[in-house]
Amino acid sequence: MWPTASGLVVGLLYLAGGAVYRDRLQYLLGTWLALTSSAALFLHGAPLYWVLALAGGGSCLVAAALEPRRHAKALLARAS
């Protein structure tokens, strides 16, 4: 339960940050991390860690890839 609890806490922190700053990407990342960590509770042994590593870590990689695009779009909107 310990690995999934820490993933759930991180997901809830991202959810709170996304809600406070109205950052949709951060909010979606928090939702995904919280849901994945909660779903991983039903697994036992190695599959639990695989789900946390691939789904949790993969979502962070996707968010990191989308972040520069989001910043460029915001800068373009300010310039107009």
ZAMARGU-4260 file (C-alpha; in steps of 0.2 Angstrom, whole numbers, plus 5000, padded with zeros to 4 digits):
<rodrens>
0) 5000/5000/5000 | 5015/5012/5003 | 5019/5015/4985 | 5001/5018/4980 | 4998/5030/4994
5) 5013/5041/4989 | 5007/5041/4971 | 4989/5046/4977 | 4997/5060/4988 | 5007/5067/4973
10) 4991/5065/4962 | 4981/5075/4974 | 4995/5089/4975 | 4994/5090/4957 | 4975/5091/4957
15) 4976/5105/4970 | 4989/5115/4960 | 4980/5113/4944 | 4964/5119/4952 | 4972/5134/4961
20) 4982/5140/4945 | 4969/5135/4933 | 4982/5124/4924 | 4972/5111/4914 | 4988/5100/4911
25) 4993/5099/4929 | 4975/5095/4934 | 4974/5081/4921 | 4990/5074/4927 | 4985/5074/4945
30) 4968/5065/4940 | 4978/5052/4931 | 4991/5049/4945 | 4977/5048/4958 | 4966/5036/4948
35) 4981/5025/4943 | 4988/5024/4960 | 4971/5019/4967 | 4968/5006/4953 | 4985/4999/4957
40) 4979/4994/4974 | 4970/4980/4967 | 4986/4972/4960 | 4999/4962/4970 | 5017/4960/4968
45) 5027/4965/4953 | 5012/4971/4942 | 5008/4985/4955 | 5025/4992/4952 | 5024/4990/4933
50) 5008/5000/4933 | 5015/5014/4944 | 5031/5015/4933 | 5023/5014/4916 | 5006/5023/4919
55) 5013/5036/4932 | 5030/5039/4925 | 5023/5039/4907 | 5010/5052/4911 | 5024/5063/4918
60) 5034/5061/4902 | 5019/5065/4891 | 5015/5081/4902 | 5034/5086/4900 | 5032/5085/4881
65) 5016/5095/4881 | 5022/5109/4892 | 5033/5119/4880 | 5019/5118/4867 | 5007/5125/4880
70) 5019/5139/4885 | 5022/5144/4867 | 5003/5145/4864 | 5001/5156/4880 | 5015/5168/4873
75) 5007/5169/4856 | 4990/5173/4864 | 4998/5187/4875 | 5007/5195/4859 | 4991/5196/4850
</rodrens>
